[in-house]
Amino acid sequence: MDYCSGLSSTFIFIGHIVRIAKIFIPIIIIGMGMIDLFKAIVGSKDDTLTKAVKSLVFRCIAGVCIFFLPALISLIFSWVDAWNENEFWECFNCIWDVGSCIDD
């Protein structure tokens, strides 16, 4: 049974959104942290500088986690897919690997 029939263009669109978000959200998060750090350096207060460095570290960690989140989701779904006899793997590939999906 093909769950993806007629919906491949929707999955391709979602796949493009995921690809763009995977790249730009971490860049935006880390960039905002760098701006906060720059403001703290220019302000030259020790208390705000330590808070800004701590914030930058947490934002960098969040950016890396967001970047690797699709890989983690793919791993989890591959485990679930092993239980489900590969019924929806084609649909899932359309989202995570847009090049592997054939548009109807």
The 8 nearest C-alpha neighbors of each residue, nearest first, counted from 0:
[[1, 2, 86, 3, 87, 4, 85, 89],
 [2, 0, 3, 4, 86, 87, 89, 90],
 [1, 3, 4, 0, 87, 90, 86, 6],
 [2, 4, 6, 90, 1, 7, 5, 89],
 [5, 3, 6, 2, 1, 7, 103, 90],
 [4, 6, 7, 3, 103, 8, 102, 2],
 [7, 5, 9, 3, 8, 4, 10, 103],
 [6, 8, 10, 9, 102, 3, 5, 11],
 [7, 9, 11, 10, 6, 102, 12, 103],
 [10, 8, 12, 6, 7, 11, 13, 14],
 [9, 11, 7, 13, 94, 12, 8, 93],
 [12, 10, 14, 8, 9, 13, 93, 97],
 [13, 11, 9, 15, 14, 10, 8, 16],
 [14, 12, 10, 16, 15, 11, 94, 17],
 [15, 13, 94, 11, 17, 12, 16, 97],
 [14, 16, 18, 12, 17, 13, 19, 11],
 [15, 17, 13, 19, 14, 18, 20, 12],
 [18, 16, 14, 20, 15, 19, 21, 13],
 [17, 19, 15, 21, 16, 20, 14, 22],
 [18, 20, 16, 22, 21, 17, 23, 15],
 [21, 19, 17, 23, 22, 24, 18, 16],
 [22, 20, 18, 66, 19, 17, 23, 24],
 [21, 23, 20, 19, 24, 25, 18, 26],
 [22, 24, 26, 20, 25, 21, 19, 27],
 [23, 25, 27, 26, 20, 22, 28, 21],
 [26, 24, 62, 28, 27, 23, 29, 22],
 [27, 25, 23, 29, 24, 28, 30, 22],
 [26, 28, 30, 24, 25, 29, 23, 31],
 [29, 27, 25, 31, 30, 26, 58, 24],
 [28, 30, 32, 26, 31, 59, 27, 58],
 [29, 31, 27, 33, 32, 28, 26, 34],
 [32, 30, 34, 28, 33, 29, 27, 35],
 [33, 31, 55, 29, 35, 30, 34, 36],
 [32, 34, 36, 30, 35, 31, 37, 29],
 [33, 35, 37, 31, 36, 32, 38, 30],
 [36, 34, 32, 38, 33, 37, 51, 39],
 [37, 35, 33, 51, 39, 34, 38, 32],
 [36, 38, 34, 40, 39, 35, 33, 41],
 [39, 37, 35, 41, 36, 40, 42, 34],
 [38, 40, 42, 48, 36, 37, 41, 47],
 [41, 39, 43, 37, 42, 38, 36, 48],
 [40, 42, 38, 43, 39, 37, 44, 36],
 [41, 43, 39, 40, 44, 38, 47, 48],
 [44, 42, 40, 41, 39, 45, 48, 47],
 [45, 43, 47, 46, 42, 48, 39, 40],
 [46, 44, 48, 47, 49, 43, 39, 50],
 [45, 47, 48, 49, 44, 50, 51, 39],
 [48, 46, 50, 44, 49, 45, 39, 51],
 [47, 49, 39, 45, 51, 50, 46, 44],
 [48, 50, 52, 51, 46, 47, 53, 45],
 [51, 49, 47, 53, 48, 52, 54, 46],
 [50, 52, 54, 36, 48, 53, 49, 47],
 [53, 51, 55, 49, 54, 50, 48, 56],
 [52, 54, 50, 56, 51, 55, 49, 57],
 [53, 55, 51, 57, 52, 56, 50, 58],
 [56, 54, 32, 52, 58, 53, 57, 51],
 [55, 57, 59, 53, 58, 54, 52, 60],
 [58, 56, 60, 54, 59, 55, 61, 53],
 [57, 59, 61, 55, 60, 56, 29, 28],
 [60, 58, 62, 56, 61, 57, 29, 55],
 [59, 61, 57, 63, 58, 62, 64, 56],
 [62, 60, 58, 64, 59, 63, 65, 57],
 [63, 61, 25, 59, 65, 60, 64, 58],
 [62, 64, 66, 60, 65, 61, 59, 67],
 [65, 63, 61, 67, 66, 62, 68, 60],
 [64, 66, 68, 62, 63, 67, 61, 25],
 [65, 67, 63, 21, 64, 68, 62, 25],
 [66, 68, 64, 70, 65, 69, 63, 71],
 [67, 69, 65, 71, 70, 66, 64, 72],
 [70, 68, 72, 71, 67, 73, 66, 95],
 [71, 69, 73, 67, 68, 72, 74, 66],
 [70, 72, 74, 68, 73, 69, 75, 67],
 [73, 71, 69, 75, 74, 70, 76, 68],
 [74, 72, 70, 76, 71, 75, 69, 77],
 [73, 75, 71, 77, 72, 76, 70, 78],
 [76, 74, 72, 78, 77, 73, 71, 79],
 [77, 75, 79, 73, 78, 74, 80, 72],
 [76, 78, 80, 74, 75, 79, 73, 81],
 [79, 77, 75, 76, 81, 80, 74, 82],
 [80, 78, 76, 82, 81, 77, 75, 83],
 [79, 81, 83, 77, 82, 78, 85, 76],
 [82, 80, 78, 79, 83, 84, 77, 85],
 [83, 81, 80, 79, 84, 78, 85, 77],
 [82, 84, 80, 81, 85, 86, 79, 87],
 [83, 85, 86, 81, 82, 80, 87, 88],
 [86, 84, 88, 80, 83, 87, 81, 89],
 [87, 85, 84, 88, 83, 0, 1, 2],
 [86, 88, 90, 89, 85, 91, 2, 80],
 [87, 89, 91, 85, 90, 86, 92, 80],
 [90, 88, 92, 91, 87, 93, 3, 86],
 [91, 89, 93, 87, 88, 92, 3, 94],
 [90, 92, 88, 93, 94, 89, 87, 95],
 [93, 91, 89, 95, 96, 94, 90, 88],
 [94, 92, 100, 97, 90, 91, 10, 96],
 [93, 95, 14, 92, 10, 91, 96, 97],
 [94, 96, 92, 14, 93, 97, 91, 69],
 [97, 95, 92, 98, 93, 99, 94, 14],
 [96, 98, 93, 99, 100, 11, 14, 94],
 [99, 97, 96, 100, 93, 101, 11, 92],
 [98, 100, 97, 96, 93, 101, 92, 89],
 [101, 99, 93, 97, 98, 102, 92, 7],
 [100, 102, 103, 99, 7, 98, 93, 8],
 [103, 101, 7, 8, 100, 11, 6, 5],
 [102, 101, 5, 7, 8, 4, 6, 100]]
